[in-house]
Amino acid sequence: QLQLVESGGGLVQAGGSLRLSCAASGIIFSMYAMDWYRQAPGKQRELVAGITSGGSTDYADSVKGRFTISRDNAKNTVYLQMNSLKPEDTAVYYCNANSVVTGKRFPYWGQGTQVTVSS
């Protein structure tokens, strides 16, 4: 059974950086695309970055040029390097997995990790 554990969030000043990690277990990690989502207070959860099983990446326009998603299949971990952080990046960040076989996302969310960017 898939388990996802996010970590690495914290409080940072605008312009600073954080590196989030998401450790996956219970799946053949290499068979899943991995995504990072975020949810700010009063807003819907939004997709911010994704990486395919082969390493192809895509980003929401709001984070392009600032965030980098990567994965280490040997460690069953996906990362989100966040640079030049802005207050509007403040949110709870979640990861999730999409099966390359079925195309379906894992239907549950972990605890997420809080990112707070102060101005």
C-alpha positions in Angstrom: 0.0 0.0 0.0 1.3 3.4 -1.0 2.5 5.7 1.8 3.7 9.2 1.2 5.6 11.3 3.8 6.4 14.9 3.1 9.1 16.8 4.9 11.3 19.8 4.7 8.9 22.6 5.1 9.4 25.5 7.4 9.5 29.3 7.8 11.6 31.2 5.4 12.0 34.9 4.4 11.0 36.0 1.0 13.8 35.3 -1.5 14.9 32.3 0.5 15.0 28.6 -0.4 13.6 25.3 0.9 14.0 21.8 -0.3 11.0 19.5 0.2 11.2 15.8 0.2 8.5 13.1 -0.3 9.4 9.6 0.7 7.2 6.9 -0.9 6.8 3.4 0.1 4.6 0.5 -0.7 4.9 0.9 -4.5 7.2 0.3 -7.3 8.4 3.9 -7.3 9.7 3.9 -10.8 6.3 3.0 -12.1 4.8 6.3 -10.9 4.8 9.8 -12.0 5.2 12.1 -8.9 3.6 15.4 -8.3 3.7 18.2 -5.8 0.6 20.1 -4.9 0.0 22.9 -2.5 -3.0 24.3 -0.7 -3.1 27.8 0.8 -5.8 28.8 3.3 -9.1 29.5 1.6 -7.9 28.1 -1.7 -8.2 24.9 -3.6 -5.3 22.5 -3.8 -3.3 23.1 -6.9 -0.7 21.2 -8.9 2.6 23.0 -8.8 5.0 20.5 -10.4 5.2 17.0 -11.8 7.8 14.6 -12.9 7.2 11.5 -15.0 8.8 8.1 -14.3 11.3 9.0 -17.0 12.2 12.3 -15.5 10.3 14.7 -17.7 9.1 17.7 -15.7 6.4 20.4 -15.9 5.5 23.3 -13.7 2.7 25.7 -12.9 3.3 29.0 -14.4 3.5 30.6 -11.0 6.6 28.6 -10.1 8.4 28.2 -13.4 12.0 29.3 -13.1 11.9 29.1 -9.3 11.0 25.6 -8.4 12.7 22.4 -9.5 11.2 18.9 -9.1 13.4 15.9 -9.2 13.4 12.3 -8.2 15.8 9.7 -6.9 14.4 6.3 -7.7 17.0 4.6 -5.6 15.7 6.4 -2.6 12.0 6.3 -3.5 12.0 10.0 -3.0 10.8 13.0 -5.0 12.1 16.5 -4.2 10.9 20.0 -4.7 13.7 22.6 -4.6 12.1 26.0 -4.1 14.1 29.1 -4.7 13.3 32.8 -4.7 10.3 32.1 -2.5 7.5 34.5 -2.3 4.8 35.1 0.3 2.3 33.7 -2.1 4.1 30.4 -2.0 2.8 30.0 1.6 0.8 26.8 1.7 0.8 23.2 2.8 2.7 21.2 0.3 1.7 17.6 -0.6 3.0 15.0 -2.9 1.1 12.3 -4.7 1.7 9.5 -7.2 0.2 8.7 -10.5 0.4 5.2 -11.9 2.0 5.0 -15.3 -0.1 1.9 -15.9 -3.5 3.1 -14.9 -3.0 6.9 -15.2 -4.8 7.3 -11.8 -3.7 9.3 -8.9 -3.4 7.8 -5.4 -6.7 8.8 -3.8 -5.4 9.8 -0.4 -3.4 12.7 0.9 -0.7 12.6 3.5 -0.1 15.2 6.2 1.8 17.6 3.9 4.5 19.9 5.0 3.9 23.6 5.8 5.8 26.2 4.0 5.5 29.8 5.3 7.2 32.6 3.5 7.4 35.9 5.3 7.8 39.3 3.6 
